[in-house]
C-alpha cells in the first residue's frame, strides 16, 4: 500500500510527489487532526483501476481515500487537487 500523505507546511498544506509502480495500491491520507481535505483525482485515462472518471472524497484523520490500483494506462504523471488549496498540484508518478 502506498500512502500519499497531506501534511502541514508552514501556514499551508502539501503532499509530496509520490512515485508508484504498476499494481501498487494507493491511498491518500493525513495525520492532521484539525483539518479535512476534499480531494479530486481525475481518472478518465484509467491511471487507477477504479472505473470512475473522477475519484473524489474527503480525507481526514483515520479516513483515507482509496484511489485503487495503479494500471499501465494513461500518462505516467497524475496531477490531483485538494482543498484547502495549495500553490502547485502534487503528482503521483508511475515508474515505467
N, CA, C and O atoms as a DFTB+ gen file, in Angstrom:
384 C
 N C O
     1  1       0.860      -1.188       0.000
     2  2       0.000       0.000       0.000
     3  2       0.897       1.238       0.000
     4  3       1.791       1.364       0.836
     5  1       0.653       2.140      -0.934
     6  2       1.378       3.402      -0.997
     7  2       0.478       4.487      -0.413
     8  3      -0.645       4.685      -0.878
     9  1       0.973       5.188       0.607
    10  2       0.232       6.291       1.220
    11  2       0.774       7.613       0.716
    12  3       1.968       7.890       0.826
    13  1      -0.107       8.424       0.166
    14  2       0.225       9.794      -0.199
    15  2      -0.309      10.642       0.953
    16  3      -1.523      10.748       1.129
    17  1       0.584      11.245       1.737
    18  2       0.151      11.944       2.947
    19  2       0.117      13.451       2.755
    20  3       1.085      14.056       2.295
    21  1      -1.009      14.044       3.114
    22  2      -1.152      15.507       3.123
    23  2      -0.669      15.997       4.475
    24  3      -1.117      15.510       5.513
    25  1       0.261      16.976       4.468
    26  2       0.851      17.484       5.706
    27  2       0.825      19.005       5.738
    28  3       0.737      19.670       4.706
    29  1       0.903      19.534       6.952
    30  2       1.047      20.979       7.112
    31  2       2.450      21.369       6.686
    32  3       3.420      20.663       6.960
    33  1       2.540      22.513       6.005
    34  2       3.831      23.059       5.586
    35  2       3.768      24.557       5.832
    36  3       3.320      25.317       4.973
    37  1       4.220      24.979       7.010
    38  2       4.054      26.377       7.394
    39  2       2.587      26.661       7.615
    40  3       1.927      25.980       8.401
    41  1       2.071      27.667       6.921
    42  2       0.661      28.032       7.065
    43  2      -0.222      27.399       5.987
    44  3      -1.405      27.724       5.890
    45  1       0.342      26.501       5.181
    46  2      -0.442      25.830       4.141
    47  2      -0.257      24.322       4.266
    48  3       0.347      23.837       5.223
    49  1      -0.777      23.597       3.301
    50  2      -0.681      22.146       3.304
    51  2      -0.083      21.684       1.993
    52  3      -0.205      22.362       0.973
    53  1       0.568      20.518       2.018
    54  2       1.120      19.965       0.788
    55  2       1.206      18.455       0.900
    56  3       1.190      17.888       1.993
    57  1       1.296      17.829      -0.240
    58  2       1.577      16.397      -0.325
    59  2       2.783      16.255      -1.243
    60  3       2.827      16.841      -2.325
    61  1       3.742      15.484      -0.805
    62  2       4.954      15.300      -1.607
    63  2       4.628      14.512      -2.874
    64  3       3.731      13.669      -2.877
    65  1       5.365      14.795      -3.949
    66  2       5.248      13.971      -5.146
    67  2       5.560      12.535      -4.755
    68  3       6.465      12.292      -3.958
    69  1       4.830      11.595      -5.301
    70  2       4.953      10.196      -4.917
    71  2       5.193       9.343      -6.142
    72  3       4.511       9.503      -7.154
    73  1       6.162       8.429      -6.062
    74  2       6.449       7.512      -7.158
    75  2       5.789       6.171      -6.869
    76  3       5.915       5.628      -5.772
    77  1       5.088       5.649      -7.858
    78  2       4.397       4.366      -7.725
    79  2       4.769       3.478      -8.900
    80  3       5.350       3.932      -9.886
    81  1       4.426       2.212      -8.776
    82  2       4.640       1.254      -9.857
    83  2       3.299       0.614     -10.212
    84  3       2.367       0.620      -9.408
    85  1       3.212       0.072     -11.407
    86  2       2.013      -0.647     -11.812
    87  2       1.706      -1.733     -10.776
    88  3       2.605      -2.418     -10.289
    89  1       0.434      -1.870     -10.456
    90  2      -0.100      -2.818      -9.475
    91  2       0.024      -2.358      -8.028
    92  3      -0.411      -3.079      -7.130
    93  1       0.607      -1.174      -7.763
    94  2       0.596      -0.626      -6.404
    95  2      -0.817      -0.188      -6.047
    96  3      -1.530       0.357      -6.889
    97  1      -1.218      -0.419      -4.822
    98  2      -2.472       0.129      -4.314
    99  2      -2.125       1.461      -3.670
   100  3      -1.137       1.567      -2.944
   101  1      -2.947       2.492      -3.939
   102  2      -2.630       3.851      -3.492
   103  2      -3.807       4.423      -2.714
   104  3      -4.969       4.235      -3.076
   105  1      -3.476       5.126      -1.637
   106  2      -4.495       5.856      -0.899
   107  2      -3.910       7.188      -0.451
   108  3      -2.699       7.326      -0.278
   109  1      -4.796       8.168      -0.265
   110  2      -4.390       9.482       0.237
   111  2      -4.802       9.554       1.698
   112  3      -5.941       9.245       2.049
   113  1      -3.860       9.967       2.551
   114  2      -4.095      10.020       3.987
   115  2      -3.636      11.367       4.544
   116  3      -2.997      12.155       3.847
   117  1      -3.971      11.615       5.801
   118  2      -3.428      12.762       6.523
   119  2      -3.350      12.421       8.004
   120  3      -4.141      11.628       8.515
   121  1      -2.394      13.026       8.678
   122  2      -2.282      12.904      10.129
   123  2      -2.717      14.203      10.803
   124  3      -2.627      14.337      12.023
   125  1      -3.188      15.158      10.001
   126  2      -3.648      16.434      10.549
   127  2      -4.927      16.203      11.347
   128  3      -5.869      15.587      10.850
   129  1      -4.962      16.692      12.571
   130  2      -6.107      16.426      13.443
   131  2      -7.226      17.442      13.302
   132  3      -8.368      17.153      13.659
   133  1      -6.924      18.609      12.796
   134  2      -7.938      19.673      12.791
   135  2      -8.434      20.061      11.405
   136  3      -9.177      21.033      11.275
   137  1      -8.042      19.325      10.362
   138  2      -8.411      19.706       9.001
   139  2      -8.861      18.497       8.208
   140  3      -8.250      17.431       8.281
   141  1      -9.932      18.666       7.449
   142  2     -10.369      17.669       6.473
   143  2     -10.076      18.225       5.085
   144  3     -10.151      19.435       4.874
   145  1      -9.749      17.363       4.152
   146  2      -9.378      17.773       2.805
   147  2     -10.320      17.138       1.791
   148  3     -10.568      15.933       1.829
   149  1     -10.841      17.953       0.889
   150  2     -11.621      17.438      -0.227
   151  2     -10.629      17.185      -1.355
   152  3      -9.956      18.104      -1.821
   153  1     -10.547      15.937      -1.785
   154  2      -9.556      15.533      -2.788
   155  2     -10.268      15.159      -4.080
   156  3     -11.277      14.454      -4.062
   157  1      -9.730      15.641      -5.214
   158  2     -10.275      15.330      -6.536
   159  2      -9.138      14.809      -7.407
   160  3      -8.145      15.500      -7.634
   161  1      -9.299      13.583      -7.889
   162  2      -8.284      12.953      -8.728
   163  2      -8.936      12.563     -10.050
   164  3      -9.785      11.672     -10.068
   165  1      -8.562      13.208     -11.163
   166  2      -9.122      12.813     -12.457
   167  2      -8.634      11.414     -12.832
   168  3      -7.481      11.066     -12.577
   169  1      -9.512      10.613     -13.437
   170  2      -9.139       9.248     -13.787
   171  2      -9.707       8.823     -15.141
   172  3      -9.902       7.632     -15.381
   173  1      -9.973       9.783     -16.025
   174  2     -10.535       9.441     -17.333
   175  2      -9.589       8.580     -18.165
   176  3     -10.033       7.860     -19.059
   177  1      -8.290       8.647     -17.879
   178  2      -7.316       7.852     -18.629
   179  2      -7.122       6.452     -18.055
   180  3      -6.364       5.663     -18.619
   181  1      -7.790       6.124     -16.944
   182  2      -7.661       4.801     -16.352
   183  2      -6.355       4.573     -15.624
   184  3      -5.923       3.428     -15.490
   185  1      -5.706       5.642     -15.142
   186  2      -4.460       5.523     -14.377
   187  2      -4.664       4.596     -13.186
   188  3      -3.798       3.784     -12.862
   189  1      -5.826       4.729     -12.535
   190  2      -6.184       3.856     -11.419
   191  2      -7.267       2.879     -11.863
   192  3      -8.010       3.156     -12.804
   193  1      -7.357       1.741     -11.188
   194  2      -8.263       0.669     -11.586
   195  2      -9.739       0.981     -11.336
   196  3     -10.605       0.340     -11.933
   197  1     -10.044       1.941     -10.476
   198  2     -11.444       2.275     -10.237
   199  2     -12.073       2.766     -11.533
   200  3     -11.434       3.488     -12.297
   201  1     -13.316       2.382     -11.784
   202  2     -13.960       2.707     -13.058
   203  2     -14.547       4.111     -13.097
   204  3     -15.272       4.447     -14.034
   205  1     -14.251       4.931     -12.107
   206  2     -14.769       6.295     -12.060
   207  2     -13.899       7.229     -12.892
   208  3     -12.676       7.089     -12.914
   209  1     -14.540       8.196     -13.586
   210  2     -13.788       9.219     -14.324
   211  2     -13.120      10.208     -13.381
   212  3     -12.075      10.776     -13.700
   213  1     -13.728      10.408     -12.221
   214  2     -13.168      11.286     -11.191
   215  2     -13.287      10.556      -9.859
   216  3     -14.371      10.122      -9.470
   217  1     -12.158      10.426      -9.165
   218  2     -12.163       9.831      -7.832
   219  2     -12.126      10.985      -6.846
   220  3     -11.187      11.781      -6.864
   221  1     -13.121      11.090      -5.994
   222  2     -13.159      12.213      -5.064
   223  2     -13.695      11.761      -3.722
   224  3     -14.389      10.750      -3.611
   225  1     -13.354      12.534      -2.708
   226  2     -13.823      12.232      -1.366
   227  2     -13.146      13.133      -0.365
   228  3     -12.310      13.962      -0.725
   229  1     -13.508      12.971       0.891
   230  2     -12.935      13.765       1.965
   231  2     -11.935      12.917       2.731
   232  3     -12.233      11.796       3.143
   233  1     -10.745      13.469       2.913
   234  2      -9.680      12.799       3.656
   235  2      -9.521      13.507       4.989
   236  3      -9.384      14.729       5.042
   237  1      -9.539      12.737       6.057
   238  2      -9.288      13.275       7.393
   239  2      -8.558      12.204       8.191
   240  3      -8.329      11.098       7.702
   241  1      -8.196      12.541       9.419
   242  2      -7.517      11.584      10.280
   243  2      -8.358      10.308      10.360
   244  3      -9.557      10.373      10.632
   245  1      -7.744       9.161      10.128
   246  2      -8.409       7.852      10.152
   247  2      -9.477       7.680       9.075
   248  3     -10.323       6.793       9.190
   249  1      -9.456       8.513       8.025
   250  2     -10.410       8.397       6.921
   251  2      -9.663       8.614       5.601
   252  3      -9.752       9.694       5.017
   253  1      -8.926       7.599       5.123
   254  2      -8.186       7.751       3.865
   255  2      -9.111       7.660       2.658
   256  3     -10.249       7.203       2.764
   257  1      -8.608       8.101       1.513
   258  2      -9.319       7.972       0.246
   259  2      -8.549       6.982      -0.616
   260  3      -7.416       7.250      -1.014
   261  1      -9.165       5.839      -0.904
   262  2      -8.529       4.835      -1.751
   263  2      -8.654       5.264      -3.209
   264  3      -9.732       5.649      -3.662
   265  1      -7.540       5.194      -3.939
   266  2      -7.540       5.520      -5.362
   267  2      -7.560       4.261      -6.216
   268  3      -7.722       4.346      -7.434
   269  1      -7.401       3.106      -5.603
   270  2      -7.386       1.853      -6.331
   271  2      -5.972       1.417      -6.656
   272  3      -5.011       1.833      -6.010
   273  1      -5.862       0.578      -7.661
   274  2      -4.584       0.007      -8.071
   275  2      -4.073       0.742      -9.306
   276  3      -4.848       1.073     -10.203
   277  1      -2.774       0.996      -9.347
   278  2      -2.154       1.672     -10.487
   279  2      -2.144       0.711     -11.673
   280  3      -1.697      -0.431     -11.561
   281  1      -2.642       1.192     -12.808
   282  2      -2.638       0.399     -14.038
   283  2      -1.469       0.851     -14.910
   284  3      -0.678       1.697     -14.494
   285  1      -1.358       0.308     -16.078
   286  2      -0.352       0.753     -17.039
   287  2      -0.919       1.758     -18.016
   288  3      -0.283       2.071     -19.022
   289  1      -2.120       2.277     -17.732
   290  2      -2.816       3.168     -18.671
   291  2      -2.520       4.635     -18.387
   292  3      -2.059       4.993     -17.303
   293  1      -2.790       5.467     -19.372
   294  2      -2.694       6.921     -19.214
   295  2      -1.264       7.427     -19.196
   296  3      -0.307       6.676     -19.382
   297  1      -1.154       8.719     -18.967
   298  2       0.162       9.346     -18.865
   299  2       0.856       8.858     -17.603
   300  3       0.203       8.392     -16.669
   301  1       2.167       8.965     -17.577
   302  2       2.935       8.462     -16.440
   303  2       2.861       9.378     -15.223
   304  3       3.309       8.999     -14.141
   305  1       2.304      10.573     -15.382
   306  2       2.200      11.503     -14.265
   307  2       0.744      11.883     -14.054
   308  3       0.058      12.284     -14.993
   309  1       0.275      11.756     -12.817
   310  2      -1.108      12.070     -12.458
   311  2      -1.103      13.266     -11.513
   312  3      -0.529      13.205     -10.426
   313  1      -1.750      14.360     -11.937
   314  2      -1.904      15.530     -11.084
   315  2      -3.256      15.452     -10.391
   316  3      -4.226      14.963     -10.970
   317  1      -3.324      15.929      -9.163
   318  2      -4.595      15.953      -8.446
   319  2      -4.655      17.194      -7.580
   320  3      -3.646      17.871      -7.384
   321  1      -5.826      17.492      -7.063
   322  2      -6.032      18.710      -6.282
   323  2      -6.676      18.381      -4.954
   324  3      -7.383      17.383      -4.816
   325  1      -6.419      19.239      -3.974
   326  2      -7.173      19.120      -2.739
   327  2      -7.454      20.494      -2.162
   328  3      -6.743      21.460      -2.441
   329  1      -8.496      20.567      -1.357
   330  2      -8.944      21.812      -0.744
   331  2      -9.065      21.567       0.748
   332  3      -9.762      20.621       1.116
   333  1      -8.444      22.341       1.655
   334  2      -7.815      23.632       1.434
   335  2      -6.689      23.564       0.401
   336  3      -5.908      22.614       0.359
   337  1      -6.638      24.591      -0.417
   338  2      -5.782      24.616      -1.593
   339  2      -4.300      24.660      -1.316
   340  3      -3.850      24.859      -0.188
   341  1      -3.561      24.468      -2.389
   342  2      -2.108      24.519      -2.361
   343  2      -1.641      25.341      -3.549
   344  3      -2.432      25.660      -4.437
   345  1      -0.356      25.686      -3.569
   346  2       0.142      26.541      -4.642
   347  2       0.458      25.771      -5.916
   348  3       0.401      26.349      -7.001
   349  1       0.786      24.497      -5.821
   350  2       1.068      23.687      -7.004
   351  2       0.482      22.304      -6.781
   352  3       0.589      21.760      -5.682
   353  1      -0.132      21.731      -7.797
   354  2      -0.739      20.418      -7.587
   355  2       0.315      19.342      -7.359
   356  3       1.329      19.305      -8.056
   357  1       0.079      18.470      -6.391
   358  2       1.010      17.357      -6.199
   359  2       0.847      16.338      -7.311
   360  3      -0.150      16.343      -8.033
   361  1       1.838      15.462      -7.443
   362  2       1.837      14.496      -8.532
   363  2       2.027      13.078      -7.996
   364  3       2.699      12.862      -6.988
   365  1       1.432      12.140      -8.680
   366  2       1.719      10.733      -8.492
   367  2       2.388      10.287      -9.779
   368  3       1.798      10.404     -10.853
   369  1       3.611       9.778      -9.689
   370  2       4.410       9.473     -10.862
   371  2       4.591       7.961     -10.961
   372  3       5.108       7.330     -10.038
   373  1       4.169       7.392     -12.068
   374  2       4.289       5.947     -12.274
   375  2       5.646       5.633     -12.894
   376  3       6.036       6.234     -13.895
   377  1       6.352       4.695     -12.294
   378  2       7.611       4.229     -12.887
   379  2       7.310       3.464     -14.156
   380  3       6.290       2.780     -14.248
   381  1       8.195       3.575     -15.135
   382  2       7.978       2.842     -16.380
   383  2       8.974       1.719     -16.509
   384  3       8.951       0.984     -17.496
